[in-house]
Amino acid sequence: MWNKSNAGENDFASVKEQRETAVAMEALDVLVVDDEQSICMLLRDVLARFGHRVETLQDARLALELCAERKFDLIFLDIKMPGMNGLDALKALKEIRPDATFVMITGFAQTDVVEECMKSGASACLGKPFSISQVIKLVEKAQIPAPAAAG
């Protein structure tokens, strides 16, 4: 898990620089789904500082219900959760919100599970512990619109 004691000075300096450039970026609607409350709180606090609107849940089934009612631009999903796991949630959420960008979170980087997540539509996989700068880079990628399909 990320905390101040394992964050380097460069991490905070980088975040300050990124926050200054993020002002011009569009605010995103972000959903964080992780059974660890500390991860939800960390991501909520960091992303809110950059002007994003953030909802957090600790249950994947509730995420399905919320996404049926609300649009999210970016969804962080923990892979290993009690009840519905992140991979099953990813597959179901892709059906509900195909335009959302999905970032998987894992403390257990099993290659086969990560590959399955990527095949199922995740844009990235974020390993725990992660740095704030890693999160910001993923958010910046989500803010870049995908090229329009040639028609």
PyMOL commands that set and color helices and strands:
alter all, ss='L'
color gray80, all
select helices_A, chain A and resi 4-6+9-22+37-49+60-69+86-96+111-119+132-143
alter helices_A, ss='H'
color red, helices_A
select strands_A, chain A and resi 29-33+53-57+74-78+101-106+124-127
alter strands_A, ss='S'
color yellow, strands_A
deselect
rebuild
show_as cartoon
